[in-house]
Amino acid sequence: MTWASTTRTHSRVRDSACRLCMVLFSPGKGAYEKSMQAAQVLLLTLLPALAVRAQSIHAGQCPEPPVQQDFDVARYTGRWYDIQKLPAVFQRGKCGQATYTPRSDGQVEVLNQGLLSLLRAVTMKQSITLILPLLLPLISAQVPHWGACPEPPVQANFNMKKFLGRWYEVAKLPAQFEKGRCIESNFTMKADGSVRVVSSEILKGELRTIEGNAVVQDMREPAKLGISFSYVLPYTPYWILSTDYDNSALVYSCTDVLRLFHVDFAWILGRTRTLPVATISKAKELFNTNNIDVTRMIMSKQAGCEKDY
């Protein structure tokens, strides 16, 4: 049996655990609740990896060694063979090799290949099948789906400046880190070109806020934002699938684990606290068209939000 994947697998494995850690920085959480959520996050992201002999975990930040000077990617393209390596969960076979091919858009396509016995592949799938039922009670707010994250098209010619301002959460897929009502987010431009995001909710009669930072992660697709609510965490995907800037916006975020299953979030936002039923129905259709399951989407509570706190 031949196994092949792109190098995106490596980055997804590395980032999956950190992306889900955003739940730890939700507003108003006590120390005990945060600790419990930390355990849930670690189980969700790391247990499948540990079950297949994952990498060792080291304390501290990644080292930053010097790299090849005057690197010539054109000379580097071609086929390379795996001679020696640190064990990796995504490389379980033998005869490993990688082929680098330049593309017309200036990027390089990478194809990793190796031989993996059918028996071992089935065993790994069975292991994950046994683990998932143990994880499901811990992530009741989210529903994991088999396979890697979908990659829906995003808003064409996205204009960040027009998107700035206050957005109200009208509907959402249930999320662990959103327990209150009257949820809203205010986007403002900073001097360095990044965007300040202040999200708030009313929980147990108190107004609670959290501040984060949003950046455009790929200028070729400026609607693919990343948001982080702590300087020690990487950016979580925050994709604007569609918006008219003046009335509504559709936002999607997804994290996968080893490309075996994924957990996603979806929001319908409005410039007002409510939107017409027809607008919400059309938004759900767009999600469904892009293989995003919104059957569990619920309306956000936006009543009685004008009280001063």
SEBA-553683 format. One record per residue (C-alpha): residue number from 1; x, y, z. Coordinates in pm, whole numbers. Layout:
LOTI/NUM/X/Y/Z
...
END
This chain:
LOTI/1/0/0/0
LOTI/2/140/342/-93
LOTI/3/98/634/144
LOTI/4/126/992/19
LOTI/5/62/1334/166
LOTI/6/189/1689/141
LOTI/7/401/1860/401
LOTI/8/92/2037/529
LOTI/9/47/1726/743
LOTI/10/356/1819/943
LOTI/11/238/2171/1019
LOTI/12/-113/2056/1109
LOTI/13/26/1796/1354
LOTI/14/249/2060/1513
LOTI/15/-21/2327/1544
LOTI/16/-335/2130/1630
LOTI/17/-284/2122/2006
LOTI/18/-194/2491/2032
LOTI/19/-489/2610/1825
LOTI/20/-742/2443/2052
LOTI/21/-576/2599/2358
LOTI/22/-769/2920/2287
LOTI/23/-1044/2778/2509
LOTI/24/-819/2832/2809
LOTI/25/-828/3207/2759
LOTI/26/-1205/3248/2748
LOTI/27/-1333/3525/2976
LOTI/28/-1448/3465/3330
LOTI/29/-1315/3115/3378
LOTI/30/-1204/3004/3725
LOTI/31/-875/2825/3787
LOTI/32/-1045/2488/3836
LOTI/33/-1254/2518/3520
LOTI/34/-949/2622/3318
LOTI/35/-757/2323/3452
LOTI/36/-1035/2088/3350
LOTI/37/-1049/2246/3006
LOTI/38/-673/2213/2979
LOTI/39/-704/1840/3043
LOTI/40/-977/1815/2781
LOTI/41/-770/1999/2522
LOTI/42/-464/1785/2585
LOTI/43/-666/1465/2563
LOTI/44/-838/1577/2245
LOTI/45/-520/1676/2065
LOTI/46/-247/1457/2212
LOTI/47/-404/1124/2301
LOTI/48/-440/1007/1939
LOTI/49/-77/1100/1881
LOTI/50/42/921/2194
LOTI/51/-151/613/2086
LOTI/52/67/591/1777
LOTI/53/395/673/1951
LOTI/54/408/1045/1895
LOTI/55/704/1278/1928
LOTI/56/870/1366/2256
LOTI/57/755/1695/2405
LOTI/58/1019/1946/2518
LOTI/59/971/2238/2752
LOTI/60/1020/2590/2622
LOTI/61/1010/2748/2279
LOTI/62/1143/2601/1958
LOTI/63/1516/2665/1896
LOTI/64/1600/2889/1601
LOTI/65/1910/2742/1432
LOTI/66/2076/2922/1141
LOTI/67/1964/2806/796
LOTI/68/2138/2760/460
LOTI/69/2273/3087/323
LOTI/70/2186/3191/-35
LOTI/71/1946/2901/-63
LOTI/72/1856/2813/-425
LOTI/73/1517/2643/-436
LOTI/74/1553/2566/-808
LOTI/75/1861/2353/-738
LOTI/76/1686/2192/-442
LOTI/77/1389/2062/-642
LOTI/78/1378/1699/-740
LOTI/79/1372/1376/-540
LOTI/80/1524/1330/-194
LOTI/81/1541/1004/4
LOTI/82/1488/964/378
LOTI/83/1823/843/519
LOTI/84/1780/910/890
LOTI/85/1516/1084/1102
LOTI/86/1361/1143/1441
LOTI/87/1055/916/1466
LOTI/88/740/1083/1331
LOTI/89/377/975/1369
LOTI/90/304/1067/1009
LOTI/91/589/853/871
LOTI/92/523/493/965
LOTI/93/647/314/657
LOTI/94/975/244/482
LOTI/95/1147/366/165
LOTI/96/1053/724/248
LOTI/97/1115/984/-22
LOTI/98/1004/1337/-108
LOTI/99/973/1493/-452
LOTI/100/982/1873/-487
LOTI/101/831/2014/-807
LOTI/102/817/2390/-892
LOTI/103/473/2524/-984
LOTI/104/379/2800/-1223
LOTI/105/268/3027/-936
LOTI/106/616/3018/-780
LOTI/107/529/2773/-504
LOTI/108/675/2424/-474
LOTI/109/461/2112/-466
LOTI/110/590/1849/-222
LOTI/111/493/1483/-247
LOTI/112/603/1258/41
LOTI/113/583/885/-26
LOTI/114/656/563/158
LOTI/115/552/201/178
LOTI/116/316/111/457
LOTI/117/165/-230/509
LOTI/118/-211/-256/486
LOTI/119/-219/-434/822
LOTI/120/-45/-144/998
LOTI/121/-273/112/835
LOTI/122/-582/-75/948
LOTI/123/-440/-111/1300
LOTI/124/-387/264/1328
LOTI/125/-744/335/1216
LOTI/126/-877/84/1466
LOTI/127/-673/250/1743
LOTI/128/-825/589/1670
LOTI/129/-1172/432/1653
LOTI/130/-1123/296/2003
LOTI/131/-990/625/2139
LOTI/132/-1258/859/2004
LOTI/133/-1544/726/2220
LOTI/134/-1333/808/2526
LOTI/135/-1286/1164/2405
LOTI/136/-1643/1245/2305
LOTI/137/-1776/1308/2658
LOTI/138/-1498/1562/2709
LOTI/139/-1589/1773/2406
LOTI/140/-1967/1780/2428
LOTI/141/-1983/2133/2289
LOTI/142/-1810/2035/1966
LOTI/143/-1879/1744/1732
LOTI/144/-1570/1588/1573
LOTI/145/-1593/1489/1208
LOTI/146/-1384/1231/1027
LOTI/147/-1116/1357/790
LOTI/148/-923/1677/746
LOTI/149/-1079/2022/765
LOTI/150/-1279/2132/461
LOTI/151/-1130/2424/269
LOTI/152/-1425/2637/160
LOTI/153/-1376/2939/-69
LOTI/154/-1358/3269/116
LOTI/155/-1482/3620/40
LOTI/156/-1328/3744/-286
LOTI/157/-1147/4078/-283
LOTI/158/-1185/4099/92
LOTI/159/-1146/4452/231
LOTI/160/-1030/4451/592
LOTI/161/-1098/4822/643
LOTI/162/-1463/4778/543
LOTI/163/-1492/4481/780
LOTI/164/-1373/4679/1082
LOTI/165/-1619/4780/1348
LOTI/166/-1869/4602/1569
LOTI/167/-2020/4265/1482
LOTI/168/-2286/4084/1682
LOTI/169/-2309/3706/1705
LOTI/170/-2647/3608/1559
LOTI/171/-2605/3229/1525
LOTI/172/-2326/2980/1591
LOTI/173/-2218/2623/1628
LOTI/174/-2200/2569/2007
LOTI/175/-1852/2652/2139
LOTI/176/-1685/2566/2469
LOTI/177/-1545/2915/2509
LOTI/178/-1877/3098/2456
LOTI/179/-2111/3041/2750
LOTI/180/-2275/3380/2786
LOTI/181/-2520/3597/2594
LOTI/182/-2500/3928/2407
LOTI/183/-2175/3818/2243
LOTI/184/-2012/4074/2018
LOTI/185/-1670/4158/1874
LOTI/186/-1520/4493/1784
LOTI/187/-1243/4507/1522
LOTI/188/-1012/4811/1510
LOTI/189/-698/4873/1306
LOTI/190/-365/4908/1487
LOTI/191/-65/5114/1378
LOTI/192/132/4804/1272
LOTI/193/-141/4692/1031
LOTI/194/-274/4417/1253
LOTI/195/-626/4429/1394
LOTI/196/-727/4455/1759
LOTI/197/-1021/4231/1846
LOTI/198/-1220/4288/2164
LOTI/199/-1488/4025/2225
LOTI/200/-1741/4049/2504
LOTI/201/-2029/3856/2655
LOTI/202/-2261/3882/2954
LOTI/203/-2218/3581/3180
LOTI/204/-2388/3541/3518
LOTI/205/-2489/3905/3515
LOTI/206/-2138/4037/3450
LOTI/207/-1989/4188/3135
LOTI/208/-1671/3997/3049
LOTI/209/-1424/4085/2776
LOTI/210/-1118/3936/2614
LOTI/211/-874/4109/2380
LOTI/212/-692/3947/2091
LOTI/213/-506/4022/1771
LOTI/214/-605/3939/1413
LOTI/215/-374/3927/1112
LOTI/216/-405/3845/745
LOTI/217/-201/3525/714
LOTI/218/-184/3514/334
LOTI/219/-209/3839/135
LOTI/220/-323/3640/-168
LOTI/221/-634/3542/30
LOTI/222/-687/3831/276
LOTI/223/-1018/3685/398
LOTI/224/-824/3406/569
LOTI/225/-753/3573/899
LOTI/226/-580/3433/1203
LOTI/227/-678/3533/1558
LOTI/228/-482/3486/1879
LOTI/229/-592/3580/2229
LOTI/230/-249/3531/2386
LOTI/231/102/3620/2274
LOTI/232/220/3268/2362
LOTI/233/-26/3097/2127
LOTI/234/-25/3068/1749
LOTI/235/-307/3212/1541
LOTI/236/-634/3022/1508
LOTI/237/-802/3022/1163
LOTI/238/-1079/3281/1128
LOTI/239/-1200/3267/770
LOTI/240/-1452/3516/632
LOTI/241/-1650/3301/389
LOTI/242/-1889/3577/287
LOTI/243/-1978/3933/386
LOTI/244/-2149/4240/248
LOTI/245/-1971/4449/518
LOTI/246/-2290/4641/604
LOTI/247/-2528/4370/724
LOTI/248/-2391/4019/772
LOTI/249/-2082/3799/767
LOTI/250/-2016/3425/771
LOTI/251/-1709/3307/964
LOTI/252/-1554/2960/980
LOTI/253/-1273/2812/1190
LOTI/254/-1146/2455/1184
LOTI/255/-872/2250/1349
LOTI/256/-790/1891/1259
LOTI/257/-593/1627/1447
LOTI/258/-347/1427/1238
LOTI/259/-585/1484/944
LOTI/260/-792/1199/1088
LOTI/261/-1076/1407/1233
LOTI/262/-1153/1774/1277
LOTI/263/-1344/2006/1510
LOTI/264/-1493/2323/1366
LOTI/265/-1671/2643/1457
LOTI/266/-1906/2857/1250
LOTI/267/-2070/3191/1313
LOTI/268/-2330/3411/1146
LOTI/269/-2253/3772/1239
LOTI/270/-2459/4084/1196
LOTI/271/-2412/4458/1225
LOTI/272/-2733/4440/1432
LOTI/273/-2826/4191/1704
LOTI/274/-3079/4015/1481
LOTI/275/-3100/3930/1112
LOTI/276/-3393/3842/886
LOTI/277/-3485/3474/872
LOTI/278/-3413/3470/498
LOTI/279/-3056/3595/559
LOTI/280/-2991/3324/816
LOTI/281/-3133/3052/589
LOTI/282/-2915/3168/300
LOTI/283/-2610/3166/527
LOTI/284/-2678/2809/637
LOTI/285/-2714/2704/274
LOTI/286/-2370/2846/198
LOTI/287/-2218/2649/487
LOTI/288/-2387/2329/372
LOTI/289/-2276/2382/12
LOTI/290/-1916/2385/136
LOTI/291/-1949/2060/335
LOTI/292/-1974/2238/670
LOTI/293/-2229/2069/895
LOTI/294/-2446/2332/1063
LOTI/295/-2733/2108/1173
LOTI/296/-2641/2189/1535
LOTI/297/-2626/2564/1476
LOTI/298/-2820/2761/1737
LOTI/299/-2940/3118/1762
LOTI/300/-2736/3338/1994
LOTI/301/-2907/3513/2284
LOTI/302/-2913/3884/2203
LOTI/303/-3206/4001/2415
LOTI/304/-3174/4239/2710
LOTI/305/-2825/4350/2613
LOTI/306/-2863/4724/2661
LOTI/307/-2823/4727/3040
LOTI/308/-2511/4906/3166
LOTI/309/-2254/4684/3338
END
